[in-house]
Amino acid sequence: MRAIRYDRYGGPEVLQLVDLPQAPLAPDEIRVALSHASVTPLDCKLRAGLLKAHFTVDFPKVPGRDGAGVVSEVGPAVTDFAVGDRVCLLARHGTQGSYASERVSYADDLVPIPGGLSDEAAASLVNAGLSAQVSVFETARIEAGMKVLVHAGAGAVGGLIVQLCRHLGADVTATCRAANRDYVRALGAARAIAYDTEDFATLRDQDVVFDLVGGETHARSYPVLKKGGQLVWLVAAPVVDRGAEYGVEVTRAMIADRREPVEAILTMVAKGEIVPQIAGILSLAEAAEAHRRMEAGEVTRGRLLLATG
């Protein structure tokens, strides 16, 4: 099989296209012929060695947190899936990833792709959809009428959070680049604040702020919340919890690999309730270029994909 692999920390140039032998299949395992994998910020940070304190990387490493494709082989103990089933997969931490033409998984790591949903759309939704679904429904528990501010509202996770909050009836404001204002409004934001030309800190009385940026953006988000509001943050730049000072709740959205949130987001997309966001598709051999674009800030609308098949 073809795969992208790296054997040391470094820049995008450490990503190499290699031919690997096909892994044997245990009785309870499932082989998936992958067509697409998404490129996530975590992939880049792991490769660069920026998360050594949090995650162990076993070299050589095949990167990739998720993907989509079709079941090509099942072990004799497998009952939940059959050859020919279209599926998404979650590549759990500590395992080989999805930048490959195929991957061996367990049933618990696979989610059926609803009819009418393309592989590209499904691949763009797995990791991003998991983060958005947990943040909105489980961490913030958004309800109709809430005032919500979403930072990085044009991105893969932020764009889904915008859509989910709007679907639930919230009054959504989002920050983004000036060039993405119309895009973010089209996703459902009532207001789009361009962080490169405007100041979001003039907002007040927000019920919830979703912080996907951290750092200074996190620090400047406290005054926009009403007393008793909630600041929900995902892993980003370092943050300092000032919740007690401002009388607000500060909560990290705890994202763990689970099938149920992914199933829920795929179902919503299949019903037309929200739309997938695909920034572009590169070939598997262009994985280094994909990482370069991510780290250069050139991917600002949705998720960049690799065509792995």
Buried (B, 14 or more C-beta within 10 A) or exposed (E): BBBBBBEEBEEBEBBBBBEBEEEEBEEEBBBBBBBBBBBBBBBBBBBBEEBEEEEEBEEBBBBBBBBBBBBBBBBEEBEEBEEEBBBBBBBBBEBBBBBBBBBBBBBEBBBBBBEEBBBBBBBBBBBBBBBBBBBBBEBBEBEEEBBBBBBBBBBBBBBBBBBBBBBBEBBBBBBBBEEBBEBBBEBBBBBBBBBEEEEBBEBEEBBBBBBBBBEEBBBEBBEBBBEEBBBBBBBBEEBEEBBEEBEBBBBBBEBEBBBEBBBBBBEBBBEEEBBBBBBBBBEBBBBBBBBBBBBEEEBBBBBBBBBBB
